[in-house]
Structure formats: C-alpha cells, structure tokens
C-alpha cells in the first residue's frame, strides 16, 4: 500500500510486528501510548494535515492512513484485523460482517463466506451478499475506479484476460463480460463464493488488509462522483458532505449494532477530520496541551525541529518502526529516462544520506537497499543498490551521464509530495546531488493532492517519489502491485506503477513464475529475482525505511500504535476524557 507521508499506507504485516515498537517520554517504553480505558462520549479529532484524503471510495483507496481510519470508523468487510499489538493476534483476520473467516475448497482456489443476517447500512437496509459481489465488480471498471488494489483480483479471480492485458470483464457500468464475472463471483442466499484461477491461501488477509472487497450499494453508485460519498455500515456516518481541503464530521450511525461488532469500541460521540494544518501547527498545539488539539490524533510525523522537545511531550510521544520504504522512480515515459544510461546516472547520483539527514536523521529513517522492507519474508538486499555508497557516487554518475543521450545539461523535473518544510528540504537535498552530477533539476512539489496526479500516464514529470509497505507478509504484495505493467497501466491510469515501467515479456514471465510457485520459500526467492531485474533496469531507486515519531492529544485515552493498523493510531480503541 502507498505511504501517506506525504501519504502513508498499508496494514501491518506479521513479520514486521516483531520489530514494531512504541516508546513514550524520553524514549522510554510505554507500550504504544495511553492504555487507560476511555468512556463513551466526547468529541475526537483526526488531523490529516496538508495531505488531503484523495479517496473515500472503498474500491479506490490504497493509502494506509485512510484504509485504517475508514475501517475503524465507518467501513466494515467480511473479515478484519482485531485491535491488537500482539504480533500474531493483531495480524490474524477475525469475522466482521461474515459469520466466520471463510472456508476454502480446491486447495484455495475457491473461497466462501456467509454474510451475517443482522447487519445494516446507515439507512437501515440490510447488507446483502449481492452488495459484496457488486463491490468486487467495481474493481474492474478501470476507466472509472482508479487508484485501488484491483490488481489482486485481475491476477487471481477466474476471469479471462483480453488482448489488452486486462480482464475481459469491464465492470458494472459497461457490463461487458458480465457473465464472466458472475461465474467467478456468485451468491447463494447469504453465501458469497469467489472462484480463483490459482490457489490463493492468504485471500482472507487481503480482505482484512484492504477495502477493495468491501460491500457497495449498486443503487447509490455514482461512479467517479462517488469518490467522497461515504455509505456507512460502521459505528459512524458522515454528517453532511466531505469537503476536500477542510474535512468532515462523523456522528454516530444509529443503524450500527455494537452486538455485531467485536472490534470497534466507538467511544467518542463524534470524530472531526481536519485538513489543511501544517505539521508544525499540529505538533505545537499538541505540546501546548490546550484547546481542541488535546482531543486529537494524527498520522503526520513529528517535524525534525520538534525532536528537541520530545522530553517535554512525556507519554504523549510514541516512536514506531514502520513497514514502509521510500524510493524515487524515473519516469519511463520521459524522453530523458527512456535511456538506461540516464537512469543509471540518476541512481549513482542519488544521495540517500543527504535525504535522510534532511528528513530528521537516524531518528526518522534508516537506509534502504530495496523497495521491499527487510521485515518481509524472503527479503534480499538488491545488488544493484547495495554496493553504492549511501551518499552516492558522483564520479560514476558523471560517467553514466556522459553516455546519456539527452541534451546537456540534462534537465529533469522532480515531482514529489511536498507542502512541508521537511519534504521540501529533502527534495532540495536530492536536487543538490543530482545537479552536482550534471543534471539540472526543477523541483515540483504537490501539496493538496499527490497520487491522483502522478497516476496519470501523461503526467509531466521525469522523476517522482513513492512509498510502499507490504499489504501482508509477502514480497508478492510489493513487486507486482508496483511494477507489473499488465495490471497497472491503462489508458487512463498507471495504477501504482508511477514510473510507467514496462518490463516486457522477460519480467512478465518472471512474475508469472513467482505467482505459480506454491512453495513460499521458493516463491520468495523468485520474487527476489524479479526485484534484482528491476534494479538492473533502474525501475526505482530506494531511499530509506521510515520510522514514525508521533504525538497525540493529552485528553486521548486508549491510544495504541497497533500492528493491526500498521503502527498508526488505532481509532477502534480511542476515547477522550471530558
């Protein structure tokens, strides 16, 4: 899942859970924050900061912050992760809208779930099996439902692939190939059946980790116009409309029945989501311990300028190792970076030490040598990056740039998730190193939105920033979602393949072989081989592994950075003191 850092994302993976820690005060362990139990009532605030929510449409969401928050407040699915920081319990799905965690047949090629008969939408209508089938179908409308993790269904669901490399079913709006979908996803009363092309043993994990298989109301679907429409089946519902750049208010959903929900405590009476505040403003308010911020939480990381005040924060401070890796991507549609020598020059010129220092140093990051987090089973350091000094190799960069076919000086535009002093400082650090090697870099910060811009295949940039964490503990939830062009690139979107990388028949065959391998150890080795090829092609350049430094309001209770929410604040347990 994409990172909201600048977007953060993804749900926690079991392998990472063993390394995820949270500290209070002056780095003293407090188990993840305030463990005091709250009581019902009061009003809580979530600060999105300057990184706006880009989608509330469940089939379009792929940002960890928004996946986590929506799944704790207003969206439910067949199964979900419990609110736990236990490495095993917190990453093991439990029933949510289903009666159990599903049954598999044919060695994992068929999965069945039974929908509870006592759960409702916010308007009182029953949640049906057909709502789940319709939600799944929306993923195939690739001209409308853009940006989500539909790639998993394209890969596994038993629907033929057309000449365009995409499924022959084109979604519920066009209805082309509807019979193909109806054979793959079907309802028998309250029981929904999913038929796969090949075994998918961790299918329940994909449901719990993402929102793409959430139910959706066909009678309320407005396509792209539904992007900020929230049809709740959880404990809260949107009061009025969501305003991009400002936020929205969530109030209690009277048609949610707590007896059907073992996960969400739903303690506050309301949740106010606020957009537009800088990280500096948010953290200054937390430290002041006065006003509305006392009742607030955020996923915006502490600015480095506040590190000297951590002792002042006391138990309001938590430090969490994250599952996310940041990287930059050459745009393969750029005239400059069609040339491998130009990409190699960028690789050698990239100074990850300067990037890390500009972002807060070792308290905020550790160097990365792959797009895969080391906590993911099968991780291997990518040889294409492992031998390059962390501060780059300017001489090798200059040598490669001399062979680059682009006119000199080589002008490039770096589009990144900006709008904060820290992100702009980090971008400037990369620019300084690139320019020293002979590039002439233009910085292009995007503040209000980011992914919706860079996901356009014709977007005007030469280099962009990305961040990712495994959707669950498999390299197969990192490499294909990011670099399999067959499931990403369409005329209207590049999906998560932000650099528009097309590996061609060789890489496609390597990916298919890794998917086909049922032995998990052997599969991990095959995925590492794909990653090595990506390194040879300079499909991406790794920067660092993110460390979270958070504060929260002094009136917040039940605060915990759970593995079940990827190290973010788990809104399922939070309350406020009145």
Secondary structure, DSSP 4 states (H G I P E B T S, - for coil): -B-BTTB------HHHHTT---EETTTEE-TTS--PPP-S-SEEEEEEETS------TTT--BHHHHHHHHHHT---SEEE-S---TTGGGSEEESSBSSS-EEEGGGTEEEEEB-SS-B-TTSPBP-HHHHHHHHHHTT-TTTS-SSSTHHHHHHBS--B-TTSSBS---TTT-TTHHHHHHHEEEETTEEEEEBSS--TTHHHHHHH-STTS---GGG--GGGGTT-----SSEEESS--BTTTEEEEEE-TT--GGG-SS----SSEEEEEE---HHHHHHHHHHT-SGGGGEEE-SPPPGGGGGGHHHHGGGEEEEEEEEEEEEEE-TTSTTTTSHHHHHHHHHH--HHHHHHHTTGGGTEEE-SSSS-TTSTT----HHHHTS-TT--HHHHHHHHHT--SPSSEEEEEEEE-SSHHHHHHHHHHHHHHHHHTEEEEEEEE-S--HHHHTSTT-S-SEEEEEE--SSS-GGGTHHHHH-HHHH--SS--TT-TT----HHHHHHHHHHHHH--SHHHHHHHHHHHHHHHHHHTS-EEEEEEEEEEE--TTEES--B-GGGTTSB-TTT-EE--
